[in-house]
Amino acid sequence: MRHELFFDRFAEKTVDDKEVSVYKLDFTAMAKALTIGLSIHEINSYCEAFSNVPLPDNVKHAFLEWEV
């Protein structure tokens, strides 16, 4: 639930059931995050901090592209 509070501010929820919520982290979500004062770096750091596994390379690459 605490992660929903973070992602609901800027990302579209694509799956919402009792056990898992999935958010779409795309360009539109990143643009919205920037407009509310969140940086791409903050989102990347949040994902890394709370992930049980390393972020996939494509996700890391996308964050790097969006930061530029």
mmJSON file of the N, C-alpha and C atoms, coordinates in Angstrom:
{"data_MODEL":{"atom_site":{
"group_PDB":["ATOM","ATOM","ATOM","ATOM","ATOM","ATOM","ATOM","ATOM","ATOM","ATOM","ATOM","ATOM","ATOM","ATOM","ATOM","ATOM","ATOM","ATOM","ATOM","ATOM","ATOM","ATOM","ATOM","ATOM","ATOM","ATOM","ATOM","ATOM","ATOM","ATOM","ATOM","ATOM","ATOM","ATOM","ATOM","ATOM","ATOM","ATOM","ATOM","ATOM","ATOM","ATOM","ATOM","ATOM","ATOM","ATOM","ATOM","ATOM","ATOM","ATOM","ATOM","ATOM","ATOM","ATOM","ATOM","ATOM","ATOM","ATOM","ATOM","ATOM","ATOM","ATOM","ATOM","ATOM","ATOM","ATOM","ATOM","ATOM","ATOM","ATOM","ATOM","ATOM","ATOM","ATOM","ATOM","ATOM","ATOM","ATOM","ATOM","ATOM","ATOM","ATOM","ATOM","ATOM","ATOM","ATOM","ATOM","ATOM","ATOM","ATOM","ATOM","ATOM","ATOM","ATOM","ATOM","ATOM","ATOM","ATOM","ATOM","ATOM","ATOM","ATOM","ATOM","ATOM","ATOM","ATOM","ATOM","ATOM","ATOM","ATOM","ATOM","ATOM","ATOM","ATOM","ATOM","ATOM","ATOM","ATOM","ATOM","ATOM","ATOM","ATOM","ATOM","ATOM","ATOM","ATOM","ATOM","ATOM","ATOM","ATOM","ATOM","ATOM","ATOM","ATOM","ATOM","ATOM","ATOM","ATOM","ATOM","ATOM","ATOM","ATOM","ATOM","ATOM","ATOM","ATOM","ATOM","ATOM","ATOM","ATOM","ATOM","ATOM","ATOM","ATOM","ATOM","ATOM","ATOM","ATOM","ATOM","ATOM","ATOM","ATOM","ATOM","ATOM","ATOM","ATOM","ATOM","ATOM","ATOM","ATOM","ATOM","ATOM","ATOM","ATOM","ATOM","ATOM","ATOM","ATOM","ATOM","ATOM","ATOM","ATOM","ATOM","ATOM","ATOM","ATOM","ATOM","ATOM","ATOM","ATOM","ATOM","ATOM","ATOM","ATOM","ATOM","ATOM","ATOM","ATOM","ATOM","ATOM","ATOM","ATOM","ATOM","ATOM"],
"id":[1,2,3,4,5,6,7,8,9,10,11,12,13,14,15,16,17,18,19,20,21,22,23,24,25,26,27,28,29,30,31,32,33,34,35,36,37,38,39,40,41,42,43,44,45,46,47,48,49,50,51,52,53,54,55,56,57,58,59,60,61,62,63,64,65,66,67,68,69,70,71,72,73,74,75,76,77,78,79,80,81,82,83,84,85,86,87,88,89,90,91,92,93,94,95,96,97,98,99,100,101,102,103,104,105,106,107,108,109,110,111,112,113,114,115,116,117,118,119,120,121,122,123,124,125,126,127,128,129,130,131,132,133,134,135,136,137,138,139,140,141,142,143,144,145,146,147,148,149,150,151,152,153,154,155,156,157,158,159,160,161,162,163,164,165,166,167,168,169,170,171,172,173,174,175,176,177,178,179,180,181,182,183,184,185,186,187,188,189,190,191,192,193,194,195,196,197,198,199,200,201,202,203,204],
"type_symbol":["N","C","C","N","C","C","N","C","C","N","C","C","N","C","C","N","C","C","N","C","C","N","C","C","N","C","C","N","C","C","N","C","C","N","C","C","N","C","C","N","C","C","N","C","C","N","C","C","N","C","C","N","C","C","N","C","C","N","C","C","N","C","C","N","C","C","N","C","C","N","C","C","N","C","C","N","C","C","N","C","C","N","C","C","N","C","C","N","C","C","N","C","C","N","C","C","N","C","C","N","C","C","N","C","C","N","C","C","N","C","C","N","C","C","N","C","C","N","C","C","N","C","C","N","C","C","N","C","C","N","C","C","N","C","C","N","C","C","N","C","C","N","C","C","N","C","C","N","C","C","N","C","C","N","C","C","N","C","C","N","C","C","N","C","C","N","C","C","N","C","C","N","C","C","N","C","C","N","C","C","N","C","C","N","C","C","N","C","C","N","C","C","N","C","C","N","C","C","N","C","C","N","C","C"],
"label_atom_id":["N","CA","C","N","CA","C","N","CA","C","N","CA","C","N","CA","C","N","CA","C","N","CA","C","N","CA","C","N","CA","C","N","CA","C","N","CA","C","N","CA","C","N","CA","C","N","CA","C","N","CA","C","N","CA","C","N","CA","C","N","CA","C","N","CA","C","N","CA","C","N","CA","C","N","CA","C","N","CA","C","N","CA","C","N","CA","C","N","CA","C","N","CA","C","N","CA","C","N","CA","C","N","CA","C","N","CA","C","N","CA","C","N","CA","C","N","CA","C","N","CA","C","N","CA","C","N","CA","C","N","CA","C","N","CA","C","N","CA","C","N","CA","C","N","CA","C","N","CA","C","N","CA","C","N","CA","C","N","CA","C","N","CA","C","N","CA","C","N","CA","C","N","CA","C","N","CA","C","N","CA","C","N","CA","C","N","CA","C","N","CA","C","N","CA","C","N","CA","C","N","CA","C","N","CA","C","N","CA","C","N","CA","C","N","CA","C","N","CA","C","N","CA","C","N","CA","C","N","CA","C","N","CA","C","N","CA","C"],
"label_alt_id":[null,null,null,null,null,null,null,null,null,null,null,null,null,null,null,null,null,null,null,null,null,null,null,null,null,null,null,null,null,null,null,null,null,null,null,null,null,null,null,null,null,null,null,null,null,null,null,null,null,null,null,null,null,null,null,null,null,null,null,null,null,null,null,null,null,null,null,null,null,null,null,null,null,null,null,null,null,null,null,null,null,null,null,null,null,null,null,null,null,null,null,null,null,null,null,null,null,null,null,null,null,null,null,null,null,null,null,null,null,null,null,null,null,null,null,null,null,null,null,null,null,null,null,null,null,null,null,null,null,null,null,null,null,null,null,null,null,null,null,null,null,null,null,null,null,null,null,null,null,null,null,null,null,null,null,null,null,null,null,null,null,null,null,null,null,null,null,null,null,null,null,null,null,null,null,null,null,null,null,null,null,null,null,null,null,null,null,null,null,null,null,null,null,null,null,null,null,null,null,null,null,null,null,null],
"label_comp_id":["MET","MET","MET","ARG","ARG","ARG","HIS","HIS","HIS","GLU","GLU","GLU","LEU","LEU","LEU","PHE","PHE","PHE","PHE","PHE","PHE","ASP","ASP","ASP","ARG","ARG","ARG","PHE","PHE","PHE","ALA","ALA","ALA","GLU","GLU","GLU","LYS","LYS","LYS","THR","THR","THR","VAL","VAL","VAL","ASP","ASP","ASP","ASP","ASP","ASP","LYS","LYS","LYS","GLU","GLU","GLU","VAL","VAL","VAL","SER","SER","SER","VAL","VAL","VAL","TYR","TYR","TYR","LYS","LYS","LYS","LEU","LEU","LEU","ASP","ASP","ASP","PHE","PHE","PHE","THR","THR","THR","ALA","ALA","ALA","MET","MET","MET","ALA","ALA","ALA","LYS","LYS","LYS","ALA","ALA","ALA","LEU","LEU","LEU","THR","THR","THR","ILE","ILE","ILE","GLY","GLY","GLY","LEU","LEU","LEU","SER","SER","SER","ILE","ILE","ILE","HIS","HIS","HIS","GLU","GLU","GLU","ILE","ILE","ILE","ASN","ASN","ASN","SER","SER","SER","TYR","TYR","TYR","CYS","CYS","CYS","GLU","GLU","GLU","ALA","ALA","ALA","PHE","PHE","PHE","SER","SER","SER","ASN","ASN","ASN","VAL","VAL","VAL","PRO","PRO","PRO","LEU","LEU","LEU","PRO","PRO","PRO","ASP","ASP","ASP","ASN","ASN","ASN","VAL","VAL","VAL","LYS","LYS","LYS","HIS","HIS","HIS","ALA","ALA","ALA","PHE","PHE","PHE","LEU","LEU","LEU","GLU","GLU","GLU","TRP","TRP","TRP","GLU","GLU","GLU","VAL","VAL","VAL"],
"label_asym_id":["A","A","A","A","A","A","A","A","A","A","A","A","A","A","A","A","A","A","A","A","A","A","A","A","A","A","A","A","A","A","A","A","A","A","A","A","A","A","A","A","A","A","A","A","A","A","A","A","A","A","A","A","A","A","A","A","A","A","A","A","A","A","A","A","A","A","A","A","A","A","A","A","A","A","A","A","A","A","A","A","A","A","A","A","A","A","A","A","A","A","A","A","A","A","A","A","A","A","A","A","A","A","A","A","A","A","A","A","A","A","A","A","A","A","A","A","A","A","A","A","A","A","A","A","A","A","A","A","A","A","A","A","A","A","A","A","A","A","A","A","A","A","A","A","A","A","A","A","A","A","A","A","A","A","A","A","A","A","A","A","A","A","A","A","A","A","A","A","A","A","A","A","A","A","A","A","A","A","A","A","A","A","A","A","A","A","A","A","A","A","A","A","A","A","A","A","A","A","A","A","A","A","A","A"],
"label_entity_id":["1","1","1","1","1","1","1","1","1","1","1","1","1","1","1","1","1","1","1","1","1","1","1","1","1","1","1","1","1","1","1","1","1","1","1","1","1","1","1","1","1","1","1","1","1","1","1","1","1","1","1","1","1","1","1","1","1","1","1","1","1","1","1","1","1","1","1","1","1","1","1","1","1","1","1","1","1","1","1","1","1","1","1","1","1","1","1","1","1","1","1","1","1","1","1","1","1","1","1","1","1","1","1","1","1","1","1","1","1","1","1","1","1","1","1","1","1","1","1","1","1","1","1","1","1","1","1","1","1","1","1","1","1","1","1","1","1","1","1","1","1","1","1","1","1","1","1","1","1","1","1","1","1","1","1","1","1","1","1","1","1","1","1","1","1","1","1","1","1","1","1","1","1","1","1","1","1","1","1","1","1","1","1","1","1","1","1","1","1","1","1","1","1","1","1","1","1","1","1","1","1","1","1","1"],
"label_seq_id":[1,1,1,2,2,2,3,3,3,4,4,4,5,5,5,6,6,6,7,7,7,8,8,8,9,9,9,10,10,10,11,11,11,12,12,12,13,13,13,14,14,14,15,15,15,16,16,16,17,17,17,18,18,18,19,19,19,20,20,20,21,21,21,22,22,22,23,23,23,24,24,24,25,25,25,26,26,26,27,27,27,28,28,28,29,29,29,30,30,30,31,31,31,32,32,32,33,33,33,34,34,34,35,35,35,36,36,36,37,37,37,38,38,38,39,39,39,40,40,40,41,41,41,42,42,42,43,43,43,44,44,44,45,45,45,46,46,46,47,47,47,48,48,48,49,49,49,50,50,50,51,51,51,52,52,52,53,53,53,54,54,54,55,55,55,56,56,56,57,57,57,58,58,58,59,59,59,60,60,60,61,61,61,62,62,62,63,63,63,64,64,64,65,65,65,66,66,66,67,67,67,68,68,68],
"pdbx_PDB_ins_code":[null,null,null,null,null,null,null,null,null,null,null,null,null,null,null,null,null,null,null,null,null,null,null,null,null,null,null,null,null,null,null,null,null,null,null,null,null,null,null,null,null,null,null,null,null,null,null,null,null,null,null,null,null,null,null,null,null,null,null,null,null,null,null,null,null,null,null,null,null,null,null,null,null,null,null,null,null,null,null,null,null,null,null,null,null,null,null,null,null,null,null,null,null,null,null,null,null,null,null,null,null,null,null,null,null,null,null,null,null,null,null,null,null,null,null,null,null,null,null,null,null,null,null,null,null,null,null,null,null,null,null,null,null,null,null,null,null,null,null,null,null,null,null,null,null,null,null,null,null,null,null,null,null,null,null,null,null,null,null,null,null,null,null,null,null,null,null,null,null,null,null,null,null,null,null,null,null,null,null,null,null,null,null,null,null,null,null,null,null,null,null,null,null,null,null,null,null,null,null,null,null,null,null,null],
"Cartn_x":[0.812,0.0,0.857,1.966,2.786,3.388,3.637,4.178,3.108,1.867,0.776,0.716,0.93,0.92,1.986,3.111,4.181,3.802,3.437,3.21,1.884,0.858,-0.441,-0.365,0.633,0.756,1.06,1.703,2.136,1.974,1.809,1.775,0.39,0.107,-1.162,-1.072,-2.05,-2.1,-2.717,-1.993,-2.483,-3.025,-2.603,-3.114,-3.354,-4.525,-4.859,-5.694,-5.043,-5.794,-5.332,-5.773,-5.498,-4.025,-3.279,-1.895,-0.856,-1.236,-0.231,-0.868,-0.082,-0.445,0.707,0.374,1.386,1.152,2.231,2.154,2.95,2.449,3.103,4.063,5.359,6.373,6.842,6.171,6.496,6.79,7.009,7.344,6.276,5.025,3.922,3.975,4.229,4.331,5.501,6.629,7.799,7.553,6.866,6.536,5.633,4.662,3.766,4.545,5.456,6.272,7.072,7.658,8.434,7.572,6.326,5.445,5.028,5.077,4.727,5.966,7.132,8.355,9.186,8.834,9.656,10.675,11.891,12.892,12.919,13.415,13.572,14.534,15.546,16.515,15.832,14.915,14.186,13.353,12.711,11.889,12.771,13.874,14.824,15.346,15.751,16.27,15.218,13.984,12.885,12.712,12.677,12.506,13.65,14.869,16.027,15.987,15.6,15.602,14.582,13.45,12.388,12.205,13.065,12.977,13.714,13.128,13.773,14.821,14.796,15.749,16.305,17.448,17.974,16.997,16.95,16.084,16.568,15.646,16.046,16.82,17.69,18.513,17.67,16.55,15.735,15.127,14.823,14.283,15.387,16.563,17.694,17.992,17.983,18.266,17.213,15.952,14.878,15.045,15.331,15.541,16.691,17.764,18.915,18.526,17.767,17.327,16.42,15.52,14.588,15.277,16.392,17.102,17.802,18.1,18.87,18.065],
"Cartn_y":[-1.196,0.0,1.262,1.272,2.491,2.807,1.799,2.041,2.628,2.272,2.86,4.366,4.808,6.241,6.971,6.32,6.925,6.968,5.814,5.72,6.321,6.3,6.856,8.332,9.022,10.458,10.75,9.791,10.107,8.982,7.754,6.635,5.998,5.436,4.738,3.324,2.952,1.603,0.692,-0.371,-1.279,-2.577,-2.925,-4.108,-3.708,-4.067,-3.744,-4.894,-5.763,-6.817,-6.898,-7.89,-7.973,-8.167,-8.785,-9.118,-8.251,-7.618,-6.863,-5.684,-4.623,-3.482,-3.271,-3.012,-2.799,-1.419,-0.665,0.682,0.763,1.57,1.787,2.963,2.662,3.705,4.02,4.982,5.372,6.868,7.376,8.787,9.693,9.355,10.17,10.23,9.103,9.074,9.915,9.824,10.597,12.091,12.483,13.892,14.396,13.596,13.979,14.083,13.145,13.187,14.48,14.864,16.099,17.316,17.307,18.455,18.576,17.464,17.544,17.65,17.779,18.015,16.792,15.651,14.449,14.362,14.0,13.821,12.356,12.136,10.778,10.01,10.691,10.061,9.572,10.358,9.957,8.703,8.633,7.472,6.243,6.42,5.328,4.828,5.732,5.358,4.637,5.114,4.472,3.04,2.854,1.502,0.587,1.083,0.279,-0.06,0.893,0.697,-0.345,-0.405,-1.286,-2.545,-2.737,-3.938,-5.094,-6.275,-7.47,-8.048,-7.621,-8.08,-6.853,-6.998,-5.852,-5.432,-4.139,-3.655,-4.217,-4.571,-5.063,-3.989,-4.426,-3.494,-2.509,-2.971,-2.058,-0.952,-1.255,-0.238,0.756,0.251,1.134,2.061,1.485,2.268,3.361,3.001,3.981,5.141,4.842,5.903,6.817,6.22,7.025,7.927,7.416,8.223,9.37,9.089,10.109,11.191,10.862,11.84,12.902,12.603,13.527,14.73],
"Cartn_z":[0.0,0.0,0.0,0.724,0.769,-0.588,-1.398,-2.733,-3.648,-3.416,-4.204,-3.986,-2.77,-2.488,-3.291,-3.507,-4.297,-5.771,-6.337,-7.776,-8.243,-7.413,-7.803,-8.19,-7.697,-7.981,-9.443,-10.136,-11.493,-12.512,-12.098,-13.04,-13.123,-14.292,-14.512,-13.941,-13.131,-12.579,-13.636,-14.01,-15.045,-14.474,-13.27,-12.573,-11.127,-10.634,-9.246,-8.689,-7.953,-7.285,-5.841,-5.128,-3.692,-3.368,-4.292,-3.973,-4.667,-5.777,-6.52,-7.252,-7.361,-8.193,-9.166,-10.418,-11.452,-12.052,-12.187,-12.743,-14.031,-14.949,-16.233,-16.091,-16.149,-16.057,-17.472,-18.077,-19.439,-19.486,-20.697,-20.857,-20.258,-20.467,-19.937,-18.413,-17.791,-16.328,-15.843,-16.561,-16.151,-16.325,-17.404,-17.612,-16.488,-16.095,-14.998,-13.683,-13.464,-12.246,-12.186,-13.304,-13.336,-13.029,-13.504,-13.26,-11.797,-11.055,-9.629,-8.74,-9.377,-8.608,-8.28,-8.84,-8.65,-9.775,-9.46,-10.503,-10.945,-12.137,-12.651,-11.744,-11.277,-10.368,-9.09,-8.54,-7.336,-7.583,-8.729,-9.064,-9.25,-9.958,-10.151,-8.803,-7.956,-6.631,-5.801,-5.876,-5.145,-5.613,-6.925,-7.481,-7.064,-7.13,-6.729,-5.238,-4.428,-2.979,-2.527,-3.189,-2.727,-3.57,-4.552,-5.381,-4.705,-4.786,-4.228,-5.161,-6.404,-7.42,-8.131,-8.798,-9.559,-10.656,-10.922,-11.993,-13.331,-14.204,-15.528,-16.294,-17.175,-17.946,-18.754,-19.313,-20.114,-19.25,-18.01,-17.103,-16.736,-16.411,-16.104,-17.279,-18.476,-19.681,-19.899,-19.689,-19.856,-18.862,-17.622,-16.631,-17.061,-17.543,-17.994,-19.158,-20.11,-21.253,-20.796,-19.871,-19.416,-18.577,-17.95,-17.125,-17.961,-19.201,-20.04,-20.431],
"occupancy":[1.0,1.0,1.0,1.0,1.0,1.0,1.0,1.0,1.0,1.0,1.0,1.0,1.0,1.0,1.0,1.0,1.0,1.0,1.0,1.0,1.0,1.0,1.0,1.0,1.0,1.0,1.0,1.0,1.0,1.0,1.0,1.0,1.0,1.0,1.0,1.0,1.0,1.0,1.0,1.0,1.0,1.0,1.0,1.0,1.0,1.0,1.0,1.0,1.0,1.0,1.0,1.0,1.0,1.0,1.0,1.0,1.0,1.0,1.0,1.0,1.0,1.0,1.0,1.0,1.0,1.0,1.0,1.0,1.0,1.0,1.0,1.0,1.0,1.0,1.0,1.0,1.0,1.0,1.0,1.0,1.0,1.0,1.0,1.0,1.0,1.0,1.0,1.0,1.0,1.0,1.0,1.0,1.0,1.0,1.0,1.0,1.0,1.0,1.0,1.0,1.0,1.0,1.0,1.0,1.0,1.0,1.0,1.0,1.0,1.0,1.0,1.0,1.0,1.0,1.0,1.0,1.0,1.0,1.0,1.0,1.0,1.0,1.0,1.0,1.0,1.0,1.0,1.0,1.0,1.0,1.0,1.0,1.0,1.0,1.0,1.0,1.0,1.0,1.0,1.0,1.0,1.0,1.0,1.0,1.0,1.0,1.0,1.0,1.0,1.0,1.0,1.0,1.0,1.0,1.0,1.0,1.0,1.0,1.0,1.0,1.0,1.0,1.0,1.0,1.0,1.0,1.0,1.0,1.0,1.0,1.0,1.0,1.0,1.0,1.0,1.0,1.0,1.0,1.0,1.0,1.0,1.0,1.0,1.0,1.0,1.0,1.0,1.0,1.0,1.0,1.0,1.0,1.0,1.0,1.0,1.0,1.0,1.0,1.0,1.0,1.0,1.0,1.0,1.0],
"B_iso_or_equiv":[0.0,0.0,0.0,0.0,0.0,0.0,0.0,0.0,0.0,0.0,0.0,0.0,0.0,0.0,0.0,0.0,0.0,0.0,0.0,0.0,0.0,0.0,0.0,0.0,0.0,0.0,0.0,0.0,0.0,0.0,0.0,0.0,0.0,0.0,0.0,0.0,0.0,0.0,0.0,0.0,0.0,0.0,0.0,0.0,0.0,0.0,0.0,0.0,0.0,0.0,0.0,0.0,0.0,0.0,0.0,0.0,0.0,0.0,0.0,0.0,0.0,0.0,0.0,0.0,0.0,0.0,0.0,0.0,0.0,0.0,0.0,0.0,0.0,0.0,0.0,0.0,0.0,0.0,0.0,0.0,0.0,0.0,0.0,0.0,0.0,0.0,0.0,0.0,0.0,0.0,0.0,0.0,0.0,0.0,0.0,0.0,0.0,0.0,0.0,0.0,0.0,0.0,0.0,0.0,0.0,0.0,0.0,0.0,0.0,0.0,0.0,0.0,0.0,0.0,0.0,0.0,0.0,0.0,0.0,0.0,0.0,0.0,0.0,0.0,0.0,0.0,0.0,0.0,0.0,0.0,0.0,0.0,0.0,0.0,0.0,0.0,0.0,0.0,0.0,0.0,0.0,0.0,0.0,0.0,0.0,0.0,0.0,0.0,0.0,0.0,0.0,0.0,0.0,0.0,0.0,0.0,0.0,0.0,0.0,0.0,0.0,0.0,0.0,0.0,0.0,0.0,0.0,0.0,0.0,0.0,0.0,0.0,0.0,0.0,0.0,0.0,0.0,0.0,0.0,0.0,0.0,0.0,0.0,0.0,0.0,0.0,0.0,0.0,0.0,0.0,0.0,0.0,0.0,0.0,0.0,0.0,0.0,0.0,0.0,0.0,0.0,0.0,0.0,0.0],
"pdbx_formal_charge":[null,null,null,null,null,null,null,null,null,null,null,null,null,null,null,null,null,null,null,null,null,null,null,null,null,null,null,null,null,null,null,null,null,null,null,null,null,null,null,null,null,null,null,null,null,null,null,null,null,null,null,null,null,null,null,null,null,null,null,null,null,null,null,null,null,null,null,null,null,null,null,null,null,null,null,null,null,null,null,null,null,null,null,null,null,null,null,null,null,null,null,null,null,null,null,null,null,null,null,null,null,null,null,null,null,null,null,null,null,null,null,null,null,null,null,null,null,null,null,null,null,null,null,null,null,null,null,null,null,null,null,null,null,null,null,null,null,null,null,null,null,null,null,null,null,null,null,null,null,null,null,null,null,null,null,null,null,null,null,null,null,null,null,null,null,null,null,null,null,null,null,null,null,null,null,null,null,null,null,null,null,null,null,null,null,null,null,null,null,null,null,null,null,null,null,null,null,null,null,null,null,null,null,null],
"auth_seq_id":[1,1,1,2,2,2,3,3,3,4,4,4,5,5,5,6,6,6,7,7,7,8,8,8,9,9,9,10,10,10,11,11,11,12,12,12,13,13,13,14,14,14,15,15,15,16,16,16,17,17,17,18,18,18,19,19,19,20,20,20,21,21,21,22,22,22,23,23,23,24,24,24,25,25,25,26,26,26,27,27,27,28,28,28,29,29,29,30,30,30,31,31,31,32,32,32,33,33,33,34,34,34,35,35,35,36,36,36,37,37,37,38,38,38,39,39,39,40,40,40,41,41,41,42,42,42,43,43,43,44,44,44,45,45,45,46,46,46,47,47,47,48,48,48,49,49,49,50,50,50,51,51,51,52,52,52,53,53,53,54,54,54,55,55,55,56,56,56,57,57,57,58,58,58,59,59,59,60,60,60,61,61,61,62,62,62,63,63,63,64,64,64,65,65,65,66,66,66,67,67,67,68,68,68],
"auth_comp_id":["MET","MET","MET","ARG","ARG","ARG","HIS","HIS","HIS","GLU","GLU","GLU","LEU","LEU","LEU","PHE","PHE","PHE","PHE","PHE","PHE","ASP","ASP","ASP","ARG","ARG","ARG","PHE","PHE","PHE","ALA","ALA","ALA","GLU","GLU","GLU","LYS","LYS","LYS","THR","THR","THR","VAL","VAL","VAL","ASP","ASP","ASP","ASP","ASP","ASP","LYS","LYS","LYS","GLU","GLU","GLU","VAL","VAL","VAL","SER","SER","SER","VAL","VAL","VAL","TYR","TYR","TYR","LYS","LYS","LYS","LEU","LEU","LEU","ASP","ASP","ASP","PHE","PHE","PHE","THR","THR","THR","ALA","ALA","ALA","MET","MET","MET","ALA","ALA","ALA","LYS","LYS","LYS","ALA","ALA","ALA","LEU","LEU","LEU","THR","THR","THR","ILE","ILE","ILE","GLY","GLY","GLY","LEU","LEU","LEU","SER","SER","SER","ILE","ILE","ILE","HIS","HIS","HIS","GLU","GLU","GLU","ILE","ILE","ILE","ASN","ASN","ASN","SER","SER","SER","TYR","TYR","TYR","CYS","CYS","CYS","GLU","GLU","GLU","ALA","ALA","ALA","PHE","PHE","PHE","SER","SER","SER","ASN","ASN","ASN","VAL","VAL","VAL","PRO","PRO","PRO","LEU","LEU","LEU","PRO","PRO","PRO","ASP","ASP","ASP","ASN","ASN","ASN","VAL","VAL","VAL","LYS","LYS","LYS","HIS","HIS","HIS","ALA","ALA","ALA","PHE","PHE","PHE","LEU","LEU","LEU","GLU","GLU","GLU","TRP","TRP","TRP","GLU","GLU","GLU","VAL","VAL","VAL"],
"auth_asym_id":["A","A","A","A","A","A","A","A","A","A","A","A","A","A","A","A","A","A","A","A","A","A","A","A","A","A","A","A","A","A","A","A","A","A","A","A","A","A","A","A","A","A","A","A","A","A","A","A","A","A","A","A","A","A","A","A","A","A","A","A","A","A","A","A","A","A","A","A","A","A","A","A","A","A","A","A","A","A","A","A","A","A","A","A","A","A","A","A","A","A","A","A","A","A","A","A","A","A","A","A","A","A","A","A","A","A","A","A","A","A","A","A","A","A","A","A","A","A","A","A","A","A","A","A","A","A","A","A","A","A","A","A","A","A","A","A","A","A","A","A","A","A","A","A","A","A","A","A","A","A","A","A","A","A","A","A","A","A","A","A","A","A","A","A","A","A","A","A","A","A","A","A","A","A","A","A","A","A","A","A","A","A","A","A","A","A","A","A","A","A","A","A","A","A","A","A","A","A","A","A","A","A","A","A"],
"auth_atom_id":["N","CA","C","N","CA","C","N","CA","C","N","CA","C","N","CA","C","N","CA","C","N","CA","C","N","CA","C","N","CA","C","N","CA","C","N","CA","C","N","CA","C","N","CA","C","N","CA","C","N","CA","C","N","CA","C","N","CA","C","N","CA","C","N","CA","C","N","CA","C","N","CA","C","N","CA","C","N","CA","C","N","CA","C","N","CA","C","N","CA","C","N","CA","C","N","CA","C","N","CA","C","N","CA","C","N","CA","C","N","CA","C","N","CA","C","N","CA","C","N","CA","C","N","CA","C","N","CA","C","N","CA","C","N","CA","C","N","CA","C","N","CA","C","N","CA","C","N","CA","C","N","CA","C","N","CA","C","N","CA","C","N","CA","C","N","CA","C","N","CA","C","N","CA","C","N","CA","C","N","CA","C","N","CA","C","N","CA","C","N","CA","C","N","CA","C","N","CA","C","N","CA","C","N","CA","C","N","CA","C","N","CA","C","N","CA","C","N","CA","C","N","CA","C","N","CA","C","N","CA","C","N","CA","C","N","CA","C"],
"pdbx_PDB_model_num":[1,1,1,1,1,1,1,1,1,1,1,1,1,1,1,1,1,1,1,1,1,1,1,1,1,1,1,1,1,1,1,1,1,1,1,1,1,1,1,1,1,1,1,1,1,1,1,1,1,1,1,1,1,1,1,1,1,1,1,1,1,1,1,1,1,1,1,1,1,1,1,1,1,1,1,1,1,1,1,1,1,1,1,1,1,1,1,1,1,1,1,1,1,1,1,1,1,1,1,1,1,1,1,1,1,1,1,1,1,1,1,1,1,1,1,1,1,1,1,1,1,1,1,1,1,1,1,1,1,1,1,1,1,1,1,1,1,1,1,1,1,1,1,1,1,1,1,1,1,1,1,1,1,1,1,1,1,1,1,1,1,1,1,1,1,1,1,1,1,1,1,1,1,1,1,1,1,1,1,1,1,1,1,1,1,1,1,1,1,1,1,1,1,1,1,1,1,1,1,1,1,1,1,1]
}}}
